[in-house]
Amino acid sequence: MAAILDLAKAGTIHLVHSPAHDFENERNPREDRRLATRLWLETATVSVAASPAATDRARALAALGFGPLDALHLAFAEASAARWFVTTDDRLLKVATRHHEQLRVAVVMPDQVPVEPGGDRA
């Protein structure tokens, strides 16, 4: 993940910040992780707001088997036109692989982010 943050700081890729990030981070009982995540979120150059469309999409994704919060994160990533949804969550990756044709964003592990000139959203 450090390499992804370095790419974002260099402007090679653009990170997305959504209300789901804030919700999840605020629930983290460890203050050190909350603060580290807050710093990461501050590097995001793209923000996506809550909307009825994102809520509807999250419900549809949850119906495919994604956990509620994962579905919300994915819906916001799709709404932001992100190219990649980066995760280390094996369960999320497994469900995403099974339903990849129904997703509007590629779900990848950090080491699978293909870096191309010109930048992109992750």
Phi and psi in degrees as GROMACS dihedral restraints (atoms count N, CA, C in turn):
[ dihedral_restraints ]
;  ai    aj    ak    al  type     phi  dphi    fc
    3     4     5     6     1   -61.0    20    10
    4     5     6     7     1   -38.8    20    10
    6     7     8     9     1   -63.7    20    10
    7     8     9    10     1   -37.9    20    10
    9    10    11    12     1   -66.0    20    10
   10    11    12    13     1   -41.8    20    10
   12    13    14    15     1   -63.4    20    10
   13    14    15    16     1   -39.1    20    10
   15    16    17    18     1   -62.8    20    10
   16    17    18    19     1   -41.7    20    10
   18    19    20    21     1   -64.2    20    10
   19    20    21    22     1   -38.3    20    10
   21    22    23    24     1   -66.7    20    10
   22    23    24    25     1   -43.4    20    10
   24    25    26    27     1   -63.1    20    10
   25    26    27    28     1   -31.8    20    10
   27    28    29    30     1   -81.7    20    10
   28    29    30    31     1    -8.3    20    10
   30    31    32    33     1    83.1    20    10
   31    32    33    34     1     9.7    20    10
   33    34    35    36     1   -72.5    20    10
   34    35    36    37     1   -37.3    20    10
   36    37    38    39     1  -129.8    20    10
   37    38    39    40     1   164.5    20    10
   39    40    41    42     1  -121.6    20    10
   40    41    42    43     1   126.3    20    10
   42    43    44    45     1   -87.0    20    10
   43    44    45    46     1   150.1    20    10
   45    46    47    48     1  -107.9    20    10
   46    47    48    49     1   136.4    20    10
   48    49    50    51     1  -115.9    20    10
   49    50    51    52     1   129.8    20    10
   51    52    53    54     1  -131.6    20    10
   52    53    54    55     1   166.3    20    10
   54    55    56    57     1   -59.5    20    10
   55    56    57    58     1   -26.9    20    10
   57    58    59    60     1   -64.1    20    10
   58    59    60    61     1   -35.7    20    10
   60    61    62    63     1   -61.7    20    10
   61    62    63    64     1   -47.4    20    10
   63    64    65    66     1   -62.6    20    10
   64    65    66    67     1   -45.0    20    10
   66    67    68    69     1   -58.3    20    10
   67    68    69    70     1   -49.6    20    10
   69    70    71    72     1   -65.8    20    10
   70    71    72    73     1   -41.5    20    10
   72    73    74    75     1   -65.8    20    10
   73    74    75    76     1   -40.0    20    10
   75    76    77    78     1   -64.0    20    10
   76    77    78    79     1   -24.3    20    10
   78    79    80    81     1   -85.2    20    10
   79    80    81    82     1    -9.2    20    10
   81    82    83    84     1   -70.1    20    10
   82    83    84    85     1   122.8    20    10
   84    85    86    87     1   -73.0    20    10
   85    86    87    88     1   -16.0    20    10
   87    88    89    90     1   -93.0    20    10
   88    89    90    91     1   115.2    20    10
   90    91    92    93     1   -61.2    20    10
   91    92    93    94     1   -39.2    20    10
   93    94    95    96     1   -61.7    20    10
   94    95    96    97     1   -38.8    20    10
   96    97    98    99     1   -73.2    20    10
   97    98    99   100     1   -36.4    20    10
   99   100   101   102     1   -60.0    20    10
  100   101   102   103     1   -44.4    20    10
  102   103   104   105     1   -67.4    20    10
  103   104   105   106     1   -42.4    20    10
  105   106   107   108     1   -63.1    20    10
  106   107   108   109     1   -41.2    20    10
  108   109   110   111     1   -67.0    20    10
  109   110   111   112     1   -39.6    20    10
  111   112   113   114     1   -58.7    20    10
  112   113   114   115     1   -42.8    20    10
  114   115   116   117     1   -62.7    20    10
  115   116   117   118     1   -41.4    20    10
  117   118   119   120     1   -62.1    20    10
  118   119   120   121     1   -44.5    20    10
  120   121   122   123     1   -63.2    20    10
  121   122   123   124     1   -30.4    20    10
  123   124   125   126     1   -69.0    20    10
  124   125   126   127     1   -16.7    20    10
  126   127   128   129     1   -83.8    20    10
  127   128   129   130     1   -10.2    20    10
  129   130   131   132     1   -66.2    20    10
  130   131   132   133     1   133.7    20    10
  132   133   134   135     1  -106.3    20    10
  133   134   135   136     1    -4.6    20    10
  135   136   137   138     1  -123.0    20    10
  136   137   138   139     1   130.1    20    10
  138   139   140   141     1  -119.1    20    10
  139   140   141   142     1   142.8    20    10
  141   142   143   144     1  -125.0    20    10
  142   143   144   145     1   136.9    20    10
  144   145   146   147     1   -97.7    20    10
  145   146   147   148     1   158.8    20    10
  147   148   149   150     1   -63.9    20    10
  148   149   150   151     1   146.2    20    10
  150   151   152   153     1  -156.7    20    10
  151   152   153   154     1   157.8    20    10
  153   154   155   156     1   -59.0    20    10
  154   155   156   157     1   -36.1    20    10
  156   157   158   159     1   -64.1    20    10
  157   158   159   160     1   -41.4    20    10
  159   160   161   162     1   -66.2    20    10
  160   161   162   163     1   -39.1    20    10
  162   163   164   165     1   -63.5    20    10
  163   164   165   166     1   -44.8    20    10
  165   166   167   168     1   -62.5    20    10
  166   167   168   169     1   -42.2    20    10
  168   169   170   171     1   -65.8    20    10
  169   170   171   172     1   -39.3    20    10
  171   172   173   174     1   -61.6    20    10
  172   173   174   175     1   -39.9    20    10
  174   175   176   177     1   -63.1    20    10
  175   176   177   178     1   -42.0    20    10
  177   178   179   180     1   -64.5    20    10
  178   179   180   181     1   -40.2    20    10
  180   181   182   183     1   -68.4    20    10
  181   182   183   184     1   -38.5    20    10
  183   184   185   186     1   -62.3    20    10
  184   185   186   187     1   -35.4    20    10
  186   187   188   189     1   -65.8    20    10
  187   188   189   190     1   -22.5    20    10
  189   190   191   192     1   -79.5    20    10
  190   191   192   193     1   -13.4    20    10
  192   193   194   195     1   119.3    20    10
  193   194   195   196     1     0.2    20    10
  195   196   197   198     1   -75.0    20    10
  196   197   198   199     1   145.6    20    10
  198   199   200   201     1   -62.6    20    10
  199   200   201   202     1   156.1    20    10
  201   202   203   204     1   -55.3    20    10
  202   203   204   205     1   -46.1    20    10
  204   205   206   207     1   -71.6    20    10
  205   206   207   208     1   -38.8    20    10
  207   208   209   210     1   -61.3    20    10
  208   209   210   211     1   -42.3    20    10
  210   211   212   213     1   -61.7    20    10
  211   212   213   214     1   -39.6    20    10
  213   214   215   216     1   -67.0    20    10
  214   215   216   217     1   -44.4    20    10
  216   217   218   219     1   -57.6    20    10
  217   218   219   220     1   -46.1    20    10
  219   220   221   222     1   -63.2    20    10
  220   221   222   223     1   -42.4    20    10
  222   223   224   225     1   -61.3    20    10
  223   224   225   226     1   -41.3    20    10
  225   226   227   228     1   -68.2    20    10
  226   227   228   229     1   -39.0    20    10
  228   229   230   231     1   -60.7    20    10
  229   230   231   232     1   -44.6    20    10
  231   232   233   234     1   -62.6    20    10
  232   233   234   235     1   -42.8    20    10
  234   235   236   237     1   -62.7    20    10
  235   236   237   238     1   -29.4    20    10
  237   238   239   240     1   -85.5    20    10
  238   239   240   241     1    -2.4    20    10
  240   241   242   243     1    65.4    20    10
  241   242   243   244     1    31.6    20    10
  243   244   245   246     1   -63.9    20    10
  244   245   246   247     1   147.0    20    10
  246   247   248   249     1   -85.7    20    10
  247   248   249   250     1   -37.4    20    10
  249   250   251   252     1  -127.6    20    10
  250   251   252   253     1   145.1    20    10
  252   253   254   255     1  -114.1    20    10
  253   254   255   256     1   109.8    20    10
  255   256   257   258     1   -95.0    20    10
  256   257   258   259     1   128.4    20    10
  258   259   260   261     1  -149.7    20    10
  259   260   261   262     1   158.0    20    10
  261   262   263   264     1  -114.1    20    10
  262   263   264   265     1     9.3    20    10
  264   265   266   267     1   -80.4    20    10
  265   266   267   268     1   107.6    20    10
  267   268   269   270     1   -60.7    20    10
  268   269   270   271     1   -38.6    20    10
  270   271   272   273     1   -65.8    20    10
  271   272   273   274     1   -45.3    20    10
  273   274   275   276     1   -61.0    20    10
  274   275   276   277     1   -43.5    20    10
  276   277   278   279     1   -60.7    20    10
  277   278   279   280     1   -40.5    20    10
  279   280   281   282     1   -64.6    20    10
  280   281   282   283     1   -46.0    20    10
  282   283   284   285     1   -65.6    20    10
  283   284   285   286     1   -41.0    20    10
  285   286   287   288     1   -63.8    20    10
  286   287   288   289     1   -38.7    20    10
  288   289   290   291     1   -63.6    20    10
  289   290   291   292     1   -42.0    20    10
  291   292   293   294     1   -64.7    20    10
  292   293   294   295     1   -32.3    20    10
  294   295   296   297     1  -117.0    20    10
  295   296   297   298     1    24.8    20    10
  297   298   299   300     1   -57.4    20    10
  298   299   300   301     1   -31.2    20    10
  300   301   302   303     1   -70.4    20    10
  301   302   303   304     1   -18.9    20    10
  303   304   305   306     1   -96.2    20    10
  304   305   306   307     1    -1.1    20    10
  306   307   308   309     1   -97.8    20    10
  307   308   309   310     1   150.1    20    10
  309   310   311   312     1  -105.4    20    10
  310   311   312   313     1    14.2    20    10
  312   313   314   315     1  -147.5    20    10
  313   314   315   316     1   142.8    20    10
  315   316   317   318     1   -81.1    20    10
  316   317   318   319     1   127.8    20    10
  318   319   320   321     1   -96.3    20    10
  319   320   321   322     1   118.1    20    10
  321   322   323   324     1  -135.3    20    10
  322   323   324   325     1   162.0    20    10
  324   325   326   327     1   -84.2    20    10
  325   326   327   328     1   159.9    20    10
  327   328   329   330     1   -53.7    20    10
  328   329   330   331     1   -39.0    20    10
  330   331   332   333     1   -77.3    20    10
  331   332   333   334     1    -0.3    20    10
  333   334   335   336     1  -102.1    20    10
  334   335   336   337     1     2.7    20    10
  336   337   338   339     1   -72.6    20    10
  337   338   339   340     1   111.8    20    10
  339   340   341   342     1   -81.2    20    10
  340   341   342   343     1   117.9    20    10
  342   343   344   345     1   -89.8    20    10
  343   344   345   346     1   122.7    20    10
  345   346   347   348     1  -122.2    20    10
  346   347   348   349     1   148.6    20    10
  348   349   350   351     1   -58.5    20    10
  349   350   351   352     1   144.4    20    10
  351   352   353   354     1   101.4    20    10
  352   353   354   355     1   -13.4    20    10
  354   355   356   357     1    83.0    20    10
  355   356   357   358     1   169.3    20    10
  357   358   359   360     1  -167.9    20    10
  358   359   360   361     1   179.1    20    10
  360   361   362   363     1  -106.8    20    10
  361   362   363   364     1   138.9    20    10
